[in-house]
Each structure stands twice: as C-alpha cells, then as structure tokens.
Amino acid sequence: MTSEIIRGILIPFAGTSLGAAMVFFMKTSLNEQVSRALTGFAAGVMVAASIWSLLIPSMEQSAAMGIWAFVPAVIGFWVGILFLLLLDHIIPHLHRNSDEAEGPRSHLKRTTMLVLAVTLHNIPEGMAVGVVYAGWLSGNTYITVTGALALSIGIAIQNFPEGAIISLPLRAEGAGKGKSFLYGVLSGVVEPIGAFLTILAATLILPALPYLLSFAAGAMMYVVIEELIPEMSVGKHSDIGTIFFAMGFTLMMALDVALG
C-alpha cells in the first residue's frame, strides 16, 4: 500500500480526533445553533461527495453499457441504503437530542450508545474513501489521486465537528475529559479500518468497482437523510442548518472539481 493511500485513509480519522480534542479547550457542550450549523455542514459535504466522488465516477466507469450505464449505480446505491438500514436495526444506538434508543433492546450505557450512533455513520465514510483510492490504485482513468485526496479532505473537514459533537456532550454528562476524548477518537477508528478493508475487496474484484462506489454513496445518503437532516432541523425553527448545508455542499463540490 502506497504512502498516498495510507495518508488518504488516515486524514478523515485525524479530523475526527482533532474535533474530539476540543473537549480539552471548551468547558461546555456546543450551543444548539452551532451544533445545528455543524451538522448541516457535515450533511452538505456528504451529499456532494456522494454525487461527485462516487455516483458520477460509478456511471462513468459503466459508460460501455451505453444507455444502461446507470444500472450499476442504481443497484449499488440501493444495496448501500439497505445495508445501513439493516445496521440501524441490529446495532443498539442513541442519537443526540433523543431519549429513546434505536435498534434491539440492550443494557448498554447511554454514552456507549451515543458513540455507536456516530460509529454507525462513520462506516460508509470510511468505505467511500477506501473505494475511491481503490479506483485510483486500479489505474482507473476517471479517478485521480488528487480527486481521492479531495474526498479525504472533505470528509476530514466534516469529521472535525463530528468529533466535537460526540466528545463535548459526553463531557457535559459527567464523563472525564480523557474518557470523552477517547470515545470521540474511537468513534472514528472504524473509518480507516473500513477504508482498508474496502481497498482489499475492490482490488480483488475490480469489475465490482462501479457497484462499490455507488454502494458507499447509498450508505452515506442514508445517514444524511435518517440522521443528519433531522438533527439539523430539531428544535425552534432556524435556517442555520440549511445555510451551512449549502456551504458544505459547495465546498465539497469545489474541492472535488478543483482537485479531481
């Protein structure tokens, strides 16, 4: 595995870790408006990444299918949606601003289930980075190393607030700074692991690359619709989440086009 790939799959994890480190510099949890803004920003980045970094390359690689070039993208997208739907039902977790846990009944602590919720939606992000680097590694002309790097940077940017969003509430609920930081970091560990495993899988079955790209897109879109959009809209009406969604979307789009 080249240094470019190792760096690329670690950049998003670094973003999560830096965000979690905010627990050492801030005394309280994030203001509601700030939290909604950051969640909207993360959602915008993920939607743009799903389109420009995953779905469009998936269809470009299937161009030989002519008018049916959309088929691998559609199939992979739906499998990604259903995969996250399955995980949502079999893994006990608790979303922020909610008192009712999702998934099967369990006796896990509230803090553990909060971490599991973030970990759950970090899975498709790690897969997205992994499959794009796998595409570049395969010599695919539609994916460049700078394009893959753009995706890593975009996800790292939106991971920064996610790290803070998990560690600061844990601190506010009474956990120590070190423990809150550790939980925030652990929620992001799944990303480099998922990226590495996806690279291995994609390099072994290169013909499936268009399906894997769209699979990651579907999984990311599920997270945006099921979790991030409701979180950025909860509480008293405000347009802050929508505005920051647009900011995140345009930033990721610009990164992908400029670097890709």
Residue pairs with C-beta under 8 A, 6 or more apart in sequence:
1 199
2 137
4 133
4 145
4 149
5 133
5 137
5 199
7 152
8 129
8 133
8 148
8 149
8 152
8 195
9 126
9 129
9 130
9 133
9 152
9 191
9 192
9 195
9 196
9 199
10 192
11 149
11 152
11 153
11 155
11 156
12 125
12 126
12 129
12 152
12 155
12 156
12 159
12 188
12 191
12 192
12 195
13 159
13 188
13 189
13 191
13 192
14 156
15 155
15 156
15 157
15 158
15 159
15 160
15 163
15 188
16 122
16 156
16 159
16 160
16 162
16 163
16 184
16 185
16 187
16 188
16 191
17 163
17 184
17 185
17 188
18 160
18 163
19 159
19 160
19 161
19 162
19 163
19 164
19 165
19 167
19 184
20 163
20 164
20 166
20 167
20 180
20 181
20 183
20 184
20 185
20 187
20 188
21 163
21 167
21 181
21 184
22 163
22 164
22 167
22 168
23 164
23 167
23 168
23 170
23 171
23 177
23 180
23 181
23 184
24 177
24 181
26 164
26 168
28 168
28 172
29 35
29 168
29 169
29 171
29 172
30 38
30 164
30 165
30 168
30 169
32 235
33 238
33 240
35 96
35 165
35 231
36 231
36 232
36 233
36 234
36 235
36 238
36 240
36 241
36 244
37 232
37 240
37 241
37 243
37 244
38 161
38 162
38 164
38 165
38 244
39 161
39 165
39 228
39 231
39 232
39 241
40 228
40 232
40 240
40 241
40 242
40 243
40 244
40 245
40 248
41 158
41 161
41 244
41 245
41 247
41 248
42 158
42 159
42 161
42 162
42 228
42 248
43 224
43 228
43 229
43 232
43 241
43 245
43 248
44 244
44 245
44 246
44 247
44 248
44 249
44 250
44 251
44 252
45 154
45 155
45 157
45 158
45 248
45 249
45 251
45 252
46 125
46 155
46 158
46 220
46 221
46 223
46 224
46 228
46 248
47 220
47 221
47 224
47 245
47 249
48 154
48 248
48 249
48 250
48 251
48 252
48 253
48 256
49 128
49 151
49 154
49 155
49 220
49 252
49 256
50 128
50 216
50 217
50 220
50 221
50 224
51 217
52 252
52 253
52 256
52 257
52 260
53 128
53 132
53 147
53 150
53 151
53 154
53 256
53 260
54 128
54 131
54 132
54 213
54 214
54 216
54 217
54 220
55 73
55 77
55 213
55 214
55 217
57 132
57 135
57 140
57 142
57 143
57 210
57 213
58 72
58 73
58 76
58 209
58 210
58 211
58 213
58 214
58 217
59 69
59 70
59 72
59 73
59 210
60 142
61 72
61 135
61 140
61 142
61 209
61 210
61 213
62 68
62 69
62 70
62 71
62 72
62 73
62 210
63 69
65 71
65 72
72 210
72 211
72 214
73 210
73 213
73 214
73 217
74 214
75 211
75 214
76 210
76 211
76 212
76 213
76 214
76 215
76 217
76 218
77 214
77 215
77 217
77 218
77 221
78 218
79 211
79 215
79 218
80 124
80 214
80 215
80 216
80 217
80 218
80 219
80 220
80 221
80 222
81 218
81 219
81 221
81 222
83 215
83 218
83 219
84 120
84 121
84 123
84 124
84 218
84 219
84 222
84 223
84 226
85 222
87 120
87 123
88 102
88 103
88 120
88 222
88 226
89 102
89 103
89 104
90 103
90 104
91 103
91 116
91 120
92 101
92 102
92 103
92 104
92 105
92 106
92 108
92 113
92 116
93 101
93 102
93 103
93 113
93 114
93 116
93 117
93 120
94 100
94 101
94 102
94 110
94 113
94 114
94 116
94 117
95 102
95 117
95 227
95 231
96 114
96 117
96 165
96 169
96 231
97 231
97 234
97 235
101 113
106 113
108 116
110 173
111 170
111 173
111 175
111 183
114 166
114 169
114 170
115 166
115 170
115 183
115 186
115 187
117 227
118 162
118 165
118 166
118 187
119 186
119 187
119 190
120 223
121 223
121 227
121 228
122 159
122 162
122 187
122 188
122 190
122 191
122 194
123 190
123 191
123 194
123 219
124 194
124 216
124 219
124 220
124 222
124 223
125 155
125 159
125 191
125 194
125 220
126 190
126 191
126 192
126 193
126 194
126 195
126 198
127 194
127 195
127 198
127 212
127 215
127 216
127 219
128 151
128 155
128 216
128 217
128 219
128 220
129 148
129 151
129 152
129 155
129 191
129 195
130 194
130 195
130 196
130 197
130 198
130 199
130 202
131 198
131 199
131 202
131 209
131 212
131 213
131 215
131 216
132 143
132 147
132 148
132 151
132 213
133 148
133 195
133 199
134 198
134 199
134 201
134 202
134 203
134 209
134 212
135 142
135 143
135 148
135 202
135 209
135 213
136 143
136 144
136 145
136 147
136 148
137 199
137 203
138 202
138 203
138 206
138 209
140 209
143 260
144 259
144 260
146 259
146 260
147 256
147 259
147 260
149 259
150 255
150 256
150 258
150 259
150 260
151 256
153 255
154 251
154 252
154 255
154 256
155 191
157 251
158 248
159 188
159 191
162 187
162 188
163 184
163 185
163 187
163 188
164 184
166 183
166 184
166 187
167 180
167 181
167 183
167 184
168 180
170 179
170 180
170 183
170 184
171 177
171 180
175 183
198 212
198 216
201 212
202 208
202 209
202 212
232 241
232 242
232 244
232 245
233 241
